[in-house]
C-alpha cells in the first residue's frame, strides 16, 4: 500500500505546508495543514492555526521586533514561513483505485488547493474529515462547490455529531439544501457522523484521536496506519496515548516558541509529548508568526545529537512518503 501525506498548510499565522509518503503510501504536501497521499504501491508520492498569513500591522507594536523579522519573509516566494490554515491530504491507491482524502477545509483552503493541487496532480476530493468546528477547519466548506459543480457530483464529509450541530448553524444552507434559492450552486455535501472509534473511508481505516482543544472543547486527531495527526490540542487524554502506541510519524500542534496557550501546545510542551509518545519522526504544525522556520529548525536539529529526537517544523507543500496502511 502506498500512502502519501501532503501538508497543505501548517499554521495559524503564516503560510505553510507538508507532504508525507509511505511504502505503498504516498504522501503529498501538508500546507502546514497538510495533504496525505496514500498509494498501495511501493512508489513515492505527493500543510494549521487560525492565523496562517503574515501579520501586516505588527510593526506598530513595541514588542514586535522578532515578528517583523519573520513576517516579511512570508512574502518571499517559496519561503517556508508562508503558512495557511492547517490541513493534510492523503492520497492513496489500492485495488479499488486512487483516492484523495482531505483533513479539514479551513478559511484559506481554496488558496492552498490552487497552489498545491495542480503541482501534485490532485483533481478530485473523495472525502473530507473534520477535526473540529472552528473556522480554520470548516471555513472553506463553501469553496468545495468548485469540485461538486465541475469535477464530481458530491463530496462525503465525516464529522463528529457535536461539530455537525455547529455546521447546522454556520453552514445551514449546505446541511439543509431546501433553503437554497432554486438555481443557486452550492457545495453538494453528504454528511456522515463519526464516533470516537475507527471508521472506514474508501477502504482506508482511520482511527480518531480525541484531544482537548481548550477546557471542555473536544477536537479530533486521526491515525492513518502508523501516521498520527493532531493539529489542535491543549491536552491529550490518558486514554488517547494508547491509540498513539507505535506511532512512526507524529504531526503535532505547536503554536508558540515559548509557551502553550489555553487552546494549543507551545513548542516546549509539544517536545514533552514527543518524548512521551516516542515516534520515529515528529513534525510540528500550526506555528504562529513568532516561529521562524529556519531558525527553529536549526535549534530542533540539535536534539538529534543530544537526545536522538528526529523533530522539525513542517511547511506548506511538504511531501512525506510512508510505508503501509490498513485497508479493507
ChimeraX attribute file (.defattr): number of C-alpha atoms within 10 A of each C-alpha:
attribute: neighborCount
match mode: 1-to-1
recipient: residues
	/A:1	23
	/A:2	28
	/A:3	39
	/A:4	38
	/A:5	40
	/A:6	43
	/A:7	42
	/A:8	42
	/A:9	45
	/A:10	45
	/A:11	40
	/A:12	27
	/A:13	27
	/A:14	34
	/A:15	39
	/A:16	43
	/A:17	40
	/A:18	36
	/A:19	37
	/A:20	35
	/A:21	34
	/A:22	32
	/A:23	23
	/A:24	27
	/A:25	36
	/A:26	36
	/A:27	38
	/A:28	42
	/A:29	41
	/A:30	43
	/A:31	43
	/A:32	47
	/A:33	48
	/A:34	45
	/A:35	42
	/A:36	43
	/A:37	42
	/A:38	42
	/A:39	36
	/A:40	26
	/A:41	19
	/A:42	19
	/A:43	20
	/A:44	25
	/A:45	31
	/A:46	37
	/A:47	39
	/A:48	44
	/A:49	33
	/A:50	23
	/A:51	23
	/A:52	31
	/A:53	24
	/A:54	25
	/A:55	18
	/A:56	11
	/A:57	9
	/A:58	14
	/A:59	14
	/A:60	10
	/A:61	10
	/A:62	7
	/A:63	10
	/A:64	14
	/A:65	13
	/A:66	12
	/A:67	21
	/A:68	20
	/A:69	14
	/A:70	22
	/A:71	26
	/A:72	15
	/A:73	19
	/A:74	22
	/A:75	16
	/A:76	11
	/A:77	8
	/A:78	11
	/A:79	17
	/A:80	25
	/A:81	35
	/A:82	31
	/A:83	39
	/A:84	40
	/A:85	43
	/A:86	45
	/A:87	42
	/A:88	41
	/A:89	38
	/A:90	32
	/A:91	34
	/A:92	33
	/A:93	23
	/A:94	21
	/A:95	11
	/A:96	8
	/A:97	10
	/A:98	16
	/A:99	23
	/A:100	25
	/A:101	25
	/A:102	26
	/A:103	30
	/A:104	31
	/A:105	29
	/A:106	29
	/A:107	23
	/A:108	26
	/A:109	26
	/A:110	18
	/A:111	14
	/A:112	30
	/A:113	18
	/A:114	10
	/A:115	14
	/A:116	26
	/A:117	21
	/A:118	10
	/A:119	13
	/A:120	18
	/A:121	10
	/A:122	17
	/A:123	13
	/A:124	16
	/A:125	20
	/A:126	18
	/A:127	22
	/A:128	23
	/A:129	24
	/A:130	26
	/A:131	29
	/A:132	24
	/A:133	22
	/A:134	16
	/A:135	18
	/A:136	26
	/A:137	28
	/A:138	24
	/A:139	19
	/A:140	18
	/A:141	24
	/A:142	19
	/A:143	17
	/A:144	20
	/A:145	20
	/A:146	14
	/A:147	17
	/A:148	19
	/A:149	14
	/A:150	8
	/A:151	12
	/A:152	15
	/A:153	12
	/A:154	18
	/A:155	20
	/A:156	17
	/A:157	21
	/A:158	22
	/A:159	23
	/A:160	22
	/A:161	13
	/A:162	13
	/A:163	18
	/A:164	22
	/A:165	15
	/A:166	14
	/A:167	19
	/A:168	13
	/A:169	11
	/A:170	15
	/A:171	16
	/A:172	15
	/A:173	17
	/A:174	21
	/A:175	19
	/A:176	10
	/A:177	15
	/A:178	10
	/A:179	10
	/A:180	13
	/A:181	9
	/A:182	8
	/A:183	6
	/A:184	7
	/A:185	12
	/A:186	18
	/A:187	21
	/A:188	21
	/A:189	21
	/A:190	13
	/A:191	16
	/A:192	13
	/A:193	12
	/A:194	17
	/A:195	12
	/A:196	11
	/A:197	10
	/A:198	13
	/A:199	14
	/A:200	12
	/A:201	17
	/A:202	17
	/A:203	15
	/A:204	20
	/A:205	16
	/A:206	20
	/A:207	21
	/A:208	24
	/A:209	25
	/A:210	23
	/A:211	24
	/A:212	18
	/A:213	21
	/A:214	16
	/A:215	10
	/A:216	7
	/A:217	12
	/A:218	19
	/A:219	25
	/A:220	24
	/A:221	22
	/A:222	23
	/A:223	21
	/A:224	22
	/A:225	23
	/A:226	20
	/A:227	26
	/A:228	26
	/A:229	27
	/A:230	24
	/A:231	34
	/A:232	29
	/A:233	28
	/A:234	23
	/A:235	19
	/A:236	15
	/A:237	12
	/A:238	9
	/A:239	11
	/A:240	14
	/A:241	15
	/A:242	11
	/A:243	16
	/A:244	21
	/A:245	13
	/A:246	15
	/A:247	19
	/A:248	18
	/A:249	23
	/A:250	23
	/A:251	30
	/A:252	27
	/A:253	29
	/A:254	34
	/A:255	32
	/A:256	21
	/A:257	19
	/A:258	12
	/A:259	14
	/A:260	18
	/A:261	14
	/A:262	12
	/A:263	16
	/A:264	25
	/A:265	28
	/A:266	23
	/A:267	22
	/A:268	14
	/A:269	20
	/A:270	24
	/A:271	19
	/A:272	12
	/A:273	17
	/A:274	20
	/A:275	12
	/A:276	10
	/A:277	18
	/A:278	19
	/A:279	23
	/A:280	15
	/A:281	16
	/A:282	25
	/A:283	20
	/A:284	26
	/A:285	40
	/A:286	44
	/A:287	39
	/A:288	31
	/A:289	30
	/A:290	22
	/A:291	26
	/A:292	22
	/A:293	21
	/A:294	14
	/A:295	9
	/A:296	15
	/A:297	15
	/A:298	13
	/A:299	11
	/A:300	17
	/A:301	15
	/A:302	14
	/A:303	14
	/A:304	12
	/A:305	10
	/A:306	8
	/A:307	9
	/A:308	11
	/A:309	20
	/A:310	19
	/A:311	23
	/A:312	21
	/A:313	27
	/A:314	36
	/A:315	39
	/A:316	41
	/A:317	37
	/A:318	32
	/A:319	34
	/A:320	29
	/A:321	29
	/A:322	33
	/A:323	26
	/A:324	24
	/A:325	23
	/A:326	14
	/A:327	17
	/A:328	10
